Amino acid sequence: PALFRRYVLCEVVSEDPRCRQCIEDRALGLAVRDAIARVHGDYGLACCSISFTVKYLNAYTGTVLLRCRKDSYRLLCSALPFVRYLESRAQRYPCFLNTLHVGGTIRTCQKFLIQYNRTQLLLLLQNCTNEEERQCVQKSLLSCSLTEEQSQSGDEEEDDGTE
């Protein structure tokens, strides 16, 4: 049942721009499972693997939504800092996963992500050095709403390949 699940919202942080372009849900899932096995052994891996899946992956923004059982989300979260690279097409890209939020539903994670992105845009606005940058960030900030995202759903080609 959905009542016994947790959703962990993360972002992939990497200095290598090729890392985000090459992220695949399968490679990310393998990297997380490997980290769980290294940190918690076979028992931890078995506990986390029962309902573990990569529910959402946006390679463009680096946003990742992981699903696991409610009783094993602490094992999952404690292993995430040990993901040090993602492997894709025989290449290793150094990165780490920054846990943003743990929620009981996908919807609560979506709400958190919207608020988090608004906060990040406000920080960008404060750090602008000229008026042109400021206007560009303000335009992005004003267009940050759920209804705006739903009307632009056709613009997200990157999401189609992550079933």
Residue pairs with C-beta under 8 A, 6 or more apart in sequence:
2 105
3 70
4 51
4 69
4 70
4 71
5 51
5 67
5 68
5 69
5 70
5 104
6 67
6 68
6 69
6 70
6 73
6 102
6 103
6 104
7 55
7 65
7 66
7 67
7 102
7 103
7 104
7 105
7 106
7 108
7 109
8 65
8 66
8 67
8 68
8 73
8 76
8 77
8 80
8 99
8 101
8 102
9 63
9 64
9 65
9 99
9 100
9 101
9 102
9 103
9 109
9 112
9 113
10 63
10 64
10 65
10 66
10 80
10 97
10 98
10 99
10 100
11 61
11 62
11 63
11 64
11 97
11 98
11 100
12 19
12 20
12 23
12 28
12 62
12 64
12 86
12 95
12 96
12 97
13 62
13 95
13 96
13 97
13 98
14 20
14 62
14 86
14 93
14 94
14 95
14 96
15 94
16 93
16 94
16 95
18 91
18 93
19 86
19 93
19 94
19 95
20 59
20 60
20 62
21 59
22 59
22 86
22 88
22 89
22 91
22 93
23 57
23 59
23 62
23 86
23 88
24 57
24 88
24 162
25 54
25 57
25 162
25 163
26 54
27 86
27 87
27 88
28 54
28 57
28 64
28 86
29 52
29 53
29 54
30 87
31 83
31 85
31 86
31 87
32 52
32 54
32 66
32 76
32 79
32 80
32 83
32 97
33 45
33 48
33 49
33 52
34 83
35 79
35 80
35 82
35 83
36 44
36 45
36 48
36 75
36 76
36 79
37 44
37 45
38 79
38 82
39 78
39 79
39 82
40 47
40 48
40 75
40 78
40 79
44 72
44 75
44 79
47 69
47 71
47 72
47 75
48 68
48 69
48 72
48 75
48 76
48 79
50 69
50 72
51 67
51 68
51 69
52 66
52 67
52 68
52 69
52 76
53 66
53 67
54 64
54 65
54 66
54 67
54 162
55 65
55 66
55 67
55 106
56 63
56 64
56 65
56 106
56 159
56 162
57 63
57 64
57 65
57 162
58 64
58 156
58 158
58 159
58 162
59 158
59 162
60 156
60 158
63 113
64 97
65 106
65 109
66 76
68 76
70 104
73 102
77 99
77 102
80 97
80 99
81 96
81 97
83 95
83 96
83 97
84 94
84 95
84 96
85 92
85 93
85 94
85 95
86 92
86 93
86 95
87 93
100 112
100 113
100 116
101 108
101 109
101 112
101 113
101 116
103 109
103 112
114 144
114 145
114 146
117 144
118 141
118 144
121 137
121 140
121 141
121 144
122 141
124 137
125 134
125 137
125 138
125 141
128 134
128 137
